[in-house]
């Protein structure tokens, strides 16, 4: 699976920093001062996690994230 196969959640914290995360992949998140920085760092984090999964010979989890406006 590739980064594009997953939903990315992006939100701003009270201090103005940005969080980007892929909820379907445990530990796959980035916290940076800018939106663009958080997305760029998330790409790096995703690649590191994907490499770990490849080395272990296990597939990345499927994305079961739903978008709900509650």
PDB file of N, CA, C and O in Angstrom:
ATOM      1  N   UNK A   1       0.845  -1.174   0.000  1.00  0.00           N
ATOM      2  CA  UNK A   1       0.000   0.000   0.000  1.00  0.00           C
ATOM      3  C   UNK A   1       0.894   1.242   0.000  1.00  0.00           C
ATOM      4  O   UNK A   1       2.004   1.245   0.533  1.00  0.00           O
ATOM      5  N   UNK A   2       0.366   2.280  -0.614  1.00  0.00           N
ATOM      6  CA  UNK A   2       1.101   3.539  -0.713  1.00  0.00           C
ATOM      7  C   UNK A   2       0.401   4.603   0.123  1.00  0.00           C
ATOM      8  O   UNK A   2      -0.747   4.437   0.535  1.00  0.00           O
ATOM      9  N   UNK A   3       1.111   5.690   0.362  1.00  0.00           N
ATOM     10  CA  UNK A   3       0.555   6.794   1.139  1.00  0.00           C
ATOM     11  C   UNK A   3      -0.782   7.245   0.564  1.00  0.00           C
ATOM     12  O   UNK A   3      -1.702   7.571   1.314  1.00  0.00           O
ATOM     13  N   UNK A   4      -0.894   7.264  -0.746  1.00  0.00           N
ATOM     14  CA  UNK A   4      -2.120   7.728  -1.409  1.00  0.00           C
ATOM     15  C   UNK A   4      -3.311   6.815  -1.141  1.00  0.00           C
ATOM     16  O   UNK A   4      -4.454   7.201  -1.388  1.00  0.00           O
ATOM     17  N   UNK A   5      -3.052   5.599  -0.635  1.00  0.00           N
ATOM     18  CA  UNK A   5      -4.127   4.653  -0.343  1.00  0.00           C
ATOM     19  C   UNK A   5      -4.800   4.927   1.000  1.00  0.00           C
ATOM     20  O   UNK A   5      -5.786   4.281   1.352  1.00  0.00           O
ATOM     21  N   UNK A   6      -4.262   5.885   1.740  1.00  0.00           N
ATOM     22  CA  UNK A   6      -4.753   6.168   3.087  1.00  0.00           C
ATOM     23  C   UNK A   6      -5.346   7.567   3.202  1.00  0.00           C
ATOM     24  O   UNK A   6      -4.931   8.499   2.513  1.00  0.00           O
ATOM     25  N   UNK A   7      -6.327   7.687   4.093  1.00  0.00           N
ATOM     26  CA  UNK A   7      -6.872   9.004   4.419  1.00  0.00           C
ATOM     27  C   UNK A   7      -5.934   9.672   5.412  1.00  0.00           C
ATOM     28  O   UNK A   7      -5.464   9.046   6.361  1.00  0.00           O
ATOM     29  N   UNK A   8      -5.671  10.942   5.181  1.00  0.00           N
ATOM     30  CA  UNK A   8      -4.829  11.730   6.067  1.00  0.00           C
ATOM     31  C   UNK A   8      -5.702  12.724   6.809  1.00  0.00           C
ATOM     32  O   UNK A   8      -6.524  13.416   6.209  1.00  0.00           O
ATOM     33  N   UNK A   9      -5.517  12.788   8.115  1.00  0.00           N
ATOM     34  CA  UNK A   9      -6.225  13.755   8.946  1.00  0.00           C
ATOM     35  C   UNK A   9      -5.237  14.874   9.252  1.00  0.00           C
ATOM     36  O   UNK A   9      -4.107  14.623   9.671  1.00  0.00           O
ATOM     37  N   UNK A  10      -5.669  16.091   9.043  1.00  0.00           N
ATOM     38  CA  UNK A  10      -4.823  17.258   9.260  1.00  0.00           C
ATOM     39  C   UNK A  10      -5.592  18.253  10.126  1.00  0.00           C
ATOM     40  O   UNK A  10      -6.721  18.628   9.810  1.00  0.00           O
ATOM     41  N   UNK A  11      -4.962  18.672  11.220  1.00  0.00           N
ATOM     42  CA  UNK A  11      -5.638  19.647  12.075  1.00  0.00           C
ATOM     43  C   UNK A  11      -4.625  20.534  12.787  1.00  0.00           C
ATOM     44  O   UNK A  11      -3.459  20.180  12.956  1.00  0.00           O
ATOM     45  N   UNK A  12      -5.110  21.684  13.190  1.00  0.00           N
ATOM     46  CA  UNK A  12      -4.278  22.677  13.857  1.00  0.00           C
ATOM     47  C   UNK A  12      -4.528  22.606  15.358  1.00  0.00           C
ATOM     48  O   UNK A  12      -5.670  22.482  15.802  1.00  0.00           O
ATOM     49  N   UNK A  13      -3.466  22.684  16.124  1.00  0.00           N
ATOM     50  CA  UNK A  13      -3.576  22.658  17.571  1.00  0.00           C
ATOM     51  C   UNK A  13      -3.725  24.073  18.122  1.00  0.00           C
ATOM     52  O   UNK A  13      -3.547  25.051  17.395  1.00  0.00           O
ATOM     53  N   UNK A  14      -4.052  24.177  19.398  1.00  0.00           N
ATOM     54  CA  UNK A  14      -4.264  25.481  20.020  1.00  0.00           C
ATOM     55  C   UNK A  14      -3.039  26.381  19.938  1.00  0.00           C
ATOM     56  O   UNK A  14      -3.170  27.602  19.848  1.00  0.00           O
ATOM     57  N   UNK A  15      -1.852  25.787  19.966  1.00  0.00           N
ATOM     58  CA  UNK A  15      -0.622  26.591  19.913  1.00  0.00           C
ATOM     59  C   UNK A  15      -0.249  27.020  18.495  1.00  0.00           C
ATOM     60  O   UNK A  15       0.761  27.694  18.291  1.00  0.00           O
ATOM     61  N   UNK A  16      -1.070  26.624  17.511  1.00  0.00           N
ATOM     62  CA  UNK A  16      -0.829  27.006  16.124  1.00  0.00           C
ATOM     63  C   UNK A  16      -0.067  25.976  15.317  1.00  0.00           C
ATOM     64  O   UNK A  16       0.027  26.107  14.097  1.00  0.00           O
ATOM     65  N   UNK A  17       0.485  24.948  15.962  1.00  0.00           N
ATOM     66  CA  UNK A  17       1.205  23.914  15.222  1.00  0.00           C
ATOM     67  C   UNK A  17       0.198  22.996  14.514  1.00  0.00           C
ATOM     68  O   UNK A  17      -0.992  22.992  14.828  1.00  0.00           O
ATOM     69  N   UNK A  18       0.704  22.229  13.561  1.00  0.00           N
ATOM     70  CA  UNK A  18      -0.142  21.356  12.751  1.00  0.00           C
ATOM     71  C   UNK A  18       0.189  19.897  13.003  1.00  0.00           C
ATOM     72  O   UNK A  18       1.350  19.528  13.179  1.00  0.00           O
ATOM     73  N   UNK A  19      -0.847  19.074  13.018  1.00  0.00           N
ATOM     74  CA  UNK A  19      -0.693  17.628  13.130  1.00  0.00           C
ATOM     75  C   UNK A  19      -1.240  17.010  11.857  1.00  0.00           C
ATOM     76  O   UNK A  19      -2.336  17.348  11.408  1.00  0.00           O
ATOM     77  N   UNK A  20      -0.464  16.101  11.282  1.00  0.00           N
ATOM     78  CA  UNK A  20      -0.927  15.299  10.148  1.00  0.00           C
ATOM     79  C   UNK A  20      -0.798  13.848  10.576  1.00  0.00           C
ATOM     80  O   UNK A  20       0.240  13.447  11.102  1.00  0.00           O
ATOM     81  N   UNK A  21      -1.834  13.061  10.358  1.00  0.00           N
ATOM     82  CA  UNK A  21      -1.759  11.666  10.771  1.00  0.00           C
ATOM     83  C   UNK A  21      -2.544  10.765   9.838  1.00  0.00           C
ATOM     84  O   UNK A  21      -3.477  11.189   9.157  1.00  0.00           O
ATOM     85  N   UNK A  22      -2.136   9.520   9.833  1.00  0.00           N
ATOM     86  CA  UNK A  22      -2.851   8.469   9.112  1.00  0.00           C
ATOM     87  C   UNK A  22      -3.405   7.547  10.189  1.00  0.00           C
ATOM     88  O   UNK A  22      -2.674   6.704  10.709  1.00  0.00           O
ATOM     89  N   UNK A  23      -4.682   7.689  10.533  1.00  0.00           N
ATOM     90  CA  UNK A  23      -5.248   6.918  11.640  1.00  0.00           C
ATOM     91  C   UNK A  23      -5.147   5.398  11.467  1.00  0.00           C
ATOM     92  O   UNK A  23      -5.073   4.674  12.459  1.00  0.00           O
ATOM     93  N   UNK A  24      -5.142   4.915  10.246  1.00  0.00           N
ATOM     94  CA  UNK A  24      -5.116   3.476  10.002  1.00  0.00           C
ATOM     95  C   UNK A  24      -3.777   2.832  10.333  1.00  0.00           C
ATOM     96  O   UNK A  24      -3.702   1.617  10.518  1.00  0.00           O
ATOM     97  N   UNK A  25      -2.717   3.637  10.411  1.00  0.00           N
ATOM     98  CA  UNK A  25      -1.378   3.095  10.656  1.00  0.00           C
ATOM     99  C   UNK A  25      -0.904   3.619  12.016  1.00  0.00           C
ATOM    100  O   UNK A  25      -0.631   4.809  12.175  1.00  0.00           O
ATOM    101  N   UNK A  26      -0.813   2.726  12.970  1.00  0.00           N
ATOM    102  CA  UNK A  26      -0.428   3.097  14.321  1.00  0.00           C
ATOM    103  C   UNK A  26       0.914   3.824  14.345  1.00  0.00           C
ATOM    104  O   UNK A  26       1.896   3.356  13.767  1.00  0.00           O
ATOM    105  N   UNK A  27       0.945   4.969  15.018  1.00  0.00           N
ATOM    106  CA  UNK A  27       2.177   5.736  15.162  1.00  0.00           C
ATOM    107  C   UNK A  27       2.544   6.598  13.975  1.00  0.00           C
ATOM    108  O   UNK A  27       3.610   7.214  13.971  1.00  0.00           O
ATOM    109  N   UNK A  28       1.688   6.658  12.966  1.00  0.00           N
ATOM    110  CA  UNK A  28       2.001   7.415  11.751  1.00  0.00           C
ATOM    111  C   UNK A  28       1.402   8.814  11.847  1.00  0.00           C
ATOM    112  O   UNK A  28       0.273   9.060  11.424  1.00  0.00           O
ATOM    113  N   UNK A  29       2.201   9.730  12.423  1.00  0.00           N
ATOM    114  CA  UNK A  29       1.763  11.109  12.568  1.00  0.00           C
ATOM    115  C   UNK A  29       2.976  12.028  12.578  1.00  0.00           C
ATOM    116  O   UNK A  29       4.106  11.586  12.786  1.00  0.00           O
ATOM    117  N   UNK A  30       2.726  13.299  12.352  1.00  0.00           N
ATOM    118  CA  UNK A  30       3.789  14.302  12.370  1.00  0.00           C
ATOM    119  C   UNK A  30       3.231  15.587  12.963  1.00  0.00           C
ATOM    120  O   UNK A  30       2.083  15.957  12.714  1.00  0.00           O
ATOM    121  N   UNK A  31       4.051  16.252  13.742  1.00  0.00           N
ATOM    122  CA  UNK A  31       3.696  17.523  14.362  1.00  0.00           C
ATOM    123  C   UNK A  31       4.744  18.537  13.934  1.00  0.00           C
ATOM    124  O   UNK A  31       5.930  18.377  14.223  1.00  0.00           O
ATOM    125  N   UNK A  32       4.297  19.589  13.240  1.00  0.00           N
ATOM    126  CA  UNK A  32       5.224  20.592  12.717  1.00  0.00           C
ATOM    127  C   UNK A  32       4.589  21.988  12.829  1.00  0.00           C
ATOM    128  O   UNK A  32       3.380  22.106  13.026  1.00  0.00           O
ATOM    129  N   UNK A  33       5.408  23.043  12.705  1.00  0.00           N
ATOM    130  CA  UNK A  33       4.878  24.403  12.824  1.00  0.00           C
ATOM    131  C   UNK A  33       3.938  24.815  11.687  1.00  0.00           C
ATOM    132  O   UNK A  33       3.089  25.687  11.875  1.00  0.00           O
ATOM    133  N   UNK A  34       4.082  24.199  10.512  1.00  0.00           N
ATOM    134  CA  UNK A  34       3.237  24.578   9.376  1.00  0.00           C
ATOM    135  C   UNK A  34       2.503  23.367   8.815  1.00  0.00           C
ATOM    136  O   UNK A  34       2.903  22.219   9.010  1.00  0.00           O
ATOM    137  N   UNK A  35       1.422  23.665   8.115  1.00  0.00           N
ATOM    138  CA  UNK A  35       0.635  22.614   7.452  1.00  0.00           C
ATOM    139  C   UNK A  35       1.500  21.851   6.466  1.00  0.00           C
ATOM    140  O   UNK A  35       1.492  20.620   6.452  1.00  0.00           O
ATOM    141  N   UNK A  36       2.245  22.572   5.643  1.00  0.00           N
ATOM    142  CA  UNK A  36       3.089  21.953   4.623  1.00  0.00           C
ATOM    143  C   UNK A  36       4.179  21.096   5.260  1.00  0.00           C
ATOM    144  O   UNK A  36       4.499  20.009   4.780  1.00  0.00           O
ATOM    145  N   UNK A  37       4.746  21.615   6.360  1.00  0.00           N
ATOM    146  CA  UNK A  37       5.781  20.864   7.065  1.00  0.00           C
ATOM    147  C   UNK A  37       5.255  19.568   7.643  1.00  0.00           C
ATOM    148  O   UNK A  37       5.924  18.536   7.581  1.00  0.00           O
ATOM    149  N   UNK A  38       4.049  19.620   8.209  1.00  0.00           N
ATOM    150  CA  UNK A  38       3.450  18.415   8.783  1.00  0.00           C
ATOM    151  C   UNK A  38       3.185  17.371   7.708  1.00  0.00           C
ATOM    152  O   UNK A  38       3.427  16.185   7.928  1.00  0.00           O
ATOM    153  N   UNK A  39       2.692  17.795   6.553  1.00  0.00           N
ATOM    154  CA  UNK A  39       2.435  16.846   5.468  1.00  0.00           C
ATOM    155  C   UNK A  39       3.732  16.256   4.922  1.00  0.00           C
ATOM    156  O   UNK A  39       3.791  15.063   4.621  1.00  0.00           O
ATOM    157  N   UNK A  40       4.768  17.076   4.791  1.00  0.00           N
ATOM    158  CA  UNK A  40       6.059  16.581   4.300  1.00  0.00           C
ATOM    159  C   UNK A  40       6.668  15.588   5.287  1.00  0.00           C
ATOM    160  O   UNK A  40       7.197  14.551   4.886  1.00  0.00           O
ATOM    161  N   UNK A  41       6.592  15.907   6.567  1.00  0.00           N
ATOM    162  CA  UNK A  41       7.146  15.011   7.590  1.00  0.00           C
ATOM    163  C   UNK A  41       6.343  13.719   7.662  1.00  0.00           C
ATOM    164  O   UNK A  41       6.910  12.649   7.884  1.00  0.00           O
ATOM    165  N   UNK A  42       5.018  13.809   7.474  1.00  0.00           N
ATOM    166  CA  UNK A  42       4.184  12.615   7.487  1.00  0.00           C
ATOM    167  C   UNK A  42       4.619  11.648   6.389  1.00  0.00           C
ATOM    168  O   UNK A  42       4.625  10.435   6.600  1.00  0.00           O
ATOM    169  N   UNK A  43       4.978  12.165   5.239  1.00  0.00           N
ATOM    170  CA  UNK A  43       5.451  11.312   4.143  1.00  0.00           C
ATOM    171  C   UNK A  43       6.690  10.535   4.579  1.00  0.00           C
ATOM    172  O   UNK A  43       6.799   9.339   4.310  1.00  0.00           O
ATOM    173  N   UNK A  44       7.615  11.203   5.243  1.00  0.00           N
ATOM    174  CA  UNK A  44       8.836  10.538   5.718  1.00  0.00           C
ATOM    175  C   UNK A  44       8.512   9.475   6.768  1.00  0.00           C
ATOM    176  O   UNK A  44       9.055   8.371   6.732  1.00  0.00           O
ATOM    177  N   UNK A  45       7.630   9.816   7.694  1.00  0.00           N
ATOM    178  CA  UNK A  45       7.250   8.875   8.745  1.00  0.00           C
ATOM    179  C   UNK A  45       6.575   7.647   8.131  1.00  0.00           C
ATOM    180  O   UNK A  45       6.863   6.515   8.518  1.00  0.00           O
ATOM    181  N   UNK A  46       5.682   7.879   7.180  1.00  0.00           N
ATOM    182  CA  UNK A  46       4.999   6.764   6.528  1.00  0.00           C
ATOM    183  C   UNK A  46       6.007   5.843   5.854  1.00  0.00           C
ATOM    184  O   UNK A  46       5.902   4.622   5.972  1.00  0.00           O
ATOM    185  N   UNK A  47       6.976   6.405   5.154  1.00  0.00           N
ATOM    186  CA  UNK A  47       7.980   5.587   4.471  1.00  0.00           C
ATOM    187  C   UNK A  47       8.798   4.757   5.458  1.00  0.00           C
ATOM    188  O   UNK A  47       9.109   3.598   5.182  1.00  0.00           O
ATOM    189  N   UNK A  48       9.147   5.339   6.603  1.00  0.00           N
ATOM    190  CA  UNK A  48       9.894   4.589   7.618  1.00  0.00           C
ATOM    191  C   UNK A  48       9.063   3.424   8.157  1.00  0.00           C
ATOM    192  O   UNK A  48       9.568   2.311   8.308  1.00  0.00           O
ATOM    193  N   UNK A  49       7.797   3.684   8.442  1.00  0.00           N
ATOM    194  CA  UNK A  49       6.931   2.627   8.953  1.00  0.00           C
ATOM    195  C   UNK A  49       6.716   1.552   7.896  1.00  0.00           C
ATOM    196  O   UNK A  49       6.758   0.362   8.207  1.00  0.00           O
ATOM    197  N   UNK A  50       6.486   1.960   6.649  1.00  0.00           N
ATOM    198  CA  UNK A  50       6.285   0.992   5.561  1.00  0.00           C
ATOM    199  C   UNK A  50       7.517   0.105   5.399  1.00  0.00           C
ATOM    200  O   UNK A  50       7.383  -1.094   5.153  1.00  0.00           O
ATOM    201  N   UNK A  51       8.708   0.673   5.533  1.00  0.00           N
ATOM    202  CA  UNK A  51       9.943  -0.101   5.434  1.00  0.00           C
ATOM    203  C   UNK A  51      10.031  -1.128   6.564  1.00  0.00           C
ATOM    204  O   UNK A  51      10.455  -2.261   6.340  1.00  0.00           O
ATOM    205  N   UNK A  52       9.636  -0.740   7.760  1.00  0.00           N
ATOM    206  CA  UNK A  52       9.632  -1.675   8.889  1.00  0.00           C
ATOM    207  C   UNK A  52       8.695  -2.851   8.614  1.00  0.00           C
ATOM    208  O   UNK A  52       9.036  -4.002   8.884  1.00  0.00           O
ATOM    209  N   UNK A  53       7.529  -2.555   8.082  1.00  0.00           N
ATOM    210  CA  UNK A  53       6.581  -3.619   7.747  1.00  0.00           C
ATOM    211  C   UNK A  53       7.168  -4.537   6.677  1.00  0.00           C
ATOM    212  O   UNK A  53       7.045  -5.758   6.773  1.00  0.00           O
ATOM    213  N   UNK A  54       7.803  -3.958   5.662  1.00  0.00           N
ATOM    214  CA  UNK A  54       8.415  -4.772   4.597  1.00  0.00           C
ATOM    215  C   UNK A  54       9.495  -5.683   5.172  1.00  0.00           C
ATOM    216  O   UNK A  54       9.566  -6.863   4.828  1.00  0.00           O
ATOM    217  N   UNK A  55      10.333  -5.134   6.047  1.00  0.00           N
ATOM    218  CA  UNK A  55      11.407  -5.931   6.649  1.00  0.00           C
ATOM    219  C   UNK A  55      10.861  -7.094   7.465  1.00  0.00           C
ATOM    220  O   UNK A  55      11.478  -8.157   7.532  1.00  0.00           O
ATOM    221  N   UNK A  56       9.712  -6.891   8.081  1.00  0.00           N
ATOM    222  CA  UNK A  56       9.086  -7.946   8.882  1.00  0.00           C
ATOM    223  C   UNK A  56       8.245  -8.892   8.029  1.00  0.00           C
ATOM    224  O   UNK A  56       7.785  -9.928   8.507  1.00  0.00           O
ATOM    225  N   UNK A  57       8.052  -8.527   6.772  1.00  0.00           N
ATOM    226  CA  UNK A  57       7.275  -9.368   5.863  1.00  0.00           C
ATOM    227  C   UNK A  57       5.787  -9.357   6.125  1.00  0.00           C
ATOM    228  O   UNK A  57       5.090 -10.327   5.829  1.00  0.00           O
ATOM    229  N   UNK A  58       5.295  -8.253   6.685  1.00  0.00           N
ATOM    230  CA  UNK A  58       3.855  -8.155   6.936  1.00  0.00           C
ATOM    231  C   UNK A  58       3.283  -6.959   6.180  1.00  0.00           C
ATOM    232  O   UNK A  58       3.958  -5.944   6.008  1.00  0.00           O
ATOM    233  N   UNK A  59       2.038  -7.084   5.733  1.00  0.00           N
ATOM    234  CA  UNK A  59       1.431  -5.969   4.989  1.00  0.00           C
ATOM    235  C   UNK A  59       0.995  -4.838   5.918  1.00  0.00           C
ATOM    236  O   UNK A  59       0.674  -5.059   7.086  1.00  0.00           O
ATOM    237  N   UNK A  60       0.993  -3.648   5.382  1.00  0.00           N
ATOM    238  CA  UNK A  60       0.444  -2.513   6.113  1.00  0.00           C
ATOM    239  C   UNK A  60      -1.049  -2.737   6.322  1.00  0.00           C
ATOM    240  O   UNK A  60      -1.694  -3.387   5.500  1.00  0.00           O
ATOM    241  N   UNK A  61      -1.606  -2.210   7.410  1.00  0.00           N
ATOM    242  CA  UNK A  61      -3.042  -2.388   7.625  1.00  0.00           C
ATOM    243  C   UNK A  61      -3.868  -1.656   6.564  1.00  0.00           C
ATOM    244  O   UNK A  61      -3.456  -0.634   6.016  1.00  0.00           O
ATOM    245  N   UNK A  62      -5.034  -2.212   6.302  1.00  0.00           N
ATOM    246  CA  UNK A  62      -5.952  -1.570   5.365  1.00  0.00           C
ATOM    247  C   UNK A  62      -6.549  -0.328   6.023  1.00  0.00           C
ATOM    248  O   UNK A  62      -6.683  -0.268   7.245  1.00  0.00           O
ATOM    249  N   UNK A  63      -6.900   0.646   5.216  1.00  0.00           N
ATOM    250  CA  UNK A  63      -7.527   1.860   5.732  1.00  0.00           C
ATOM    251  C   UNK A  63      -9.024   1.632   5.873  1.00  0.00           C
ATOM    252  O   UNK A  63      -9.736   1.468   4.882  1.00  0.00           O
ATOM    253  N   UNK A  64      -9.490   1.624   7.111  1.00  0.00           N
ATOM    254  CA  UNK A  64     -10.916   1.469   7.367  1.00  0.00           C
ATOM    255  C   UNK A  64     -11.518   2.755   7.927  1.00  0.00           C
ATOM    256  O   UNK A  64     -12.623   2.761   8.468  1.00  0.00           O
ATOM    257  N   UNK A  65     -10.755   3.854   7.782  1.00  0.00           N
ATOM    258  CA  UNK A  65     -11.193   5.148   8.301  1.00  0.00           C
ATOM    259  C   UNK A  65     -12.426   5.635   7.551  1.00  0.00           C
ATOM    260  O   UNK A  65     -12.487   5.574   6.323  1.00  0.00           O
ATOM    261  N   UNK A  66     -13.398   6.114   8.300  1.00  0.00           N
ATOM    262  CA  UNK A  66     -14.588   6.720   7.707  1.00  0.00           C
ATOM    263  C   UNK A  66     -14.599   8.195   8.020  1.00  0.00           C
ATOM    264  O   UNK A  66     -14.122   8.620   9.073  1.00  0.00           O
ATOM    265  N   UNK A  67     -15.136   8.969   7.119  1.00  0.00           N
ATOM    266  CA  UNK A  67     -15.305  10.405   7.348  1.00  0.00           C
ATOM    267  C   UNK A  67     -16.761  10.624   7.716  1.00  0.00           C
ATOM    268  O   UNK A  67     -17.667  10.364   6.924  1.00  0.00           O
ATOM    269  N   UNK A  68     -16.968  11.110   8.934  1.00  0.00           N
ATOM    270  CA  UNK A  68     -18.312  11.315   9.455  1.00  0.00           C
ATOM    271  C   UNK A  68     -18.403  12.739   9.982  1.00  0.00           C
ATOM    272  O   UNK A  68     -17.536  13.190  10.731  1.00  0.00           O
ATOM    273  N   UNK A  69     -19.426  13.423   9.597  1.00  0.00           N
ATOM    274  CA  UNK A  69     -19.671  14.766  10.130  1.00  0.00           C
ATOM    275  C   UNK A  69     -20.778  14.631  11.166  1.00  0.00           C
ATOM    276  O   UNK A  69     -21.967  14.711  10.856  1.00  0.00           O
ATOM    277  N   UNK A  70     -20.350  14.426  12.403  1.00  0.00           N
ATOM    278  CA  UNK A  70     -21.315  14.154  13.469  1.00  0.00           C
ATOM    279  C   UNK A  70     -21.795  15.437  14.109  1.00  0.00           C
ATOM    280  O   UNK A  70     -22.613  15.399  15.028  1.00  0.00           O
TER     281      UNK A  70
END
